[in-house]
């Protein structure tokens, strides 16, 4: 791959499935034996984007949007129906050895470790599969064990570890061959807040040290906010938005939040929608275009001890994006 080429280049990538349909009843069952009725499901429908080397990009969408299908095509597990995806200059569906050595796919709901063996044994199996030199293997293994703080756990059978501990081991195993591209599908799913933060910090550090490209799907917006400056939003198999995370807020959130702390109690409903109230601390939702005017009125008319202006939570913005049936032009 030339240094000027994207790490991931996707052009009109699509995946279609033929799904059988049959009405209930014996007659319908017999009829389906002669004439099978099918409908086409477009899991991914003409997706195009490019990701530069070293970028960490959030790939967002509701359940069934096509996120996992796209990652499976880019990692070579599925063949596209139409279009092309290239990763590090390779066509993933060819499953070339050199390609597989340079990528990894981590799925939060899948287990690749040997259940009855200590994680250390599974790590050694990964070394053999990827033919990693012993010195490189030990250096990577020990570095990741230290970064994730799991030195006291790697000798325990995997079945005896908690979900969060197993996920840490999964990530170590997936990165032992030091991949240049990481496809992460819900890597923190089901983990508690502390575990989520530890894994986010680890992934950010891996990106910083290695310059690896990361494509991340997650339903936890804290993962996206902590790791990604850019997001691609997909819905019904098509791209709705591709740009900066801050641009997503600007485009789809028509309001901002004013968090006001008052020196004396007052009713602020006339200034905007009261989103929450906790004693003297009130959060107002105000139309984005009216933010400056409302702020000036508040400061002039009320005894304001403190006031901050915030964008709405990214969860609210994403929910608004998914609520629309229209497909917006990609920026």
HUMOCOR-V247133 format. One line per field, one symbol per residue. ss: DSSP state (A for helix, B for strand, O for the rest). psi: psi as a letter, one per 20 degrees, with the letter a starting at -180 (. if undefined). A space follows every 50 residues. Layout:
# HUMOCOR-V247133
ss->???
psi->???
This chain:
# HUMOCOR-V247133
ss->OOOOOOOBBBBBBBBBBBBBBOOOOAAAAAAAAAOOBBBBBBBBBBBBBB BOOOOBBBBBOOOOOOAAAAAAAAOOOOOOOBBBBBBOOBBAAAOOAAAA AOBBBBBOOOOOOOOOOBAAAAAAAAAAAAOOOAAAAAAAAAAAAAAAOO OOOOOOBAAAOOAAAAAAAAAAAAAOOOOOBBBBBOOOOOOOAAAAAAAA AAAAAAAAAAOOBBBBBOOOAAAAAAAOOBBBBBBOOBBBBBBBAAAAAA AAOOBBBBBBBBOOOOOOAAAOBBBBBBOOBBBBBBBAAAAAAAAAAAAA AOOBBBBBBBBOOAAAAAAAAAAOOOOOOOO
psi->pqhiqqhpopokpqoqqopqqprqqgghghhhhgoppqqppnhpnlpprq pqpiqoppoqqrpjhjghgghhghijhqpqgqaqppokiqohiilqghgh iirqppphjqpiqohiqqhhhhghghgggilpqgghghggghghgghilk hjhiiqqhhjqrggghhghggghijhjmqhppooolijpjqrgggghghg hghhhggghikqppopqqiohhgghhhphqqppqpkjqphqoaqhhhggh giojrrpooppqhqqqojhiiapohqpncioppqpqpghjggghgggghh irnphqpqpqqqqhghgghhghiqiqoqqp.
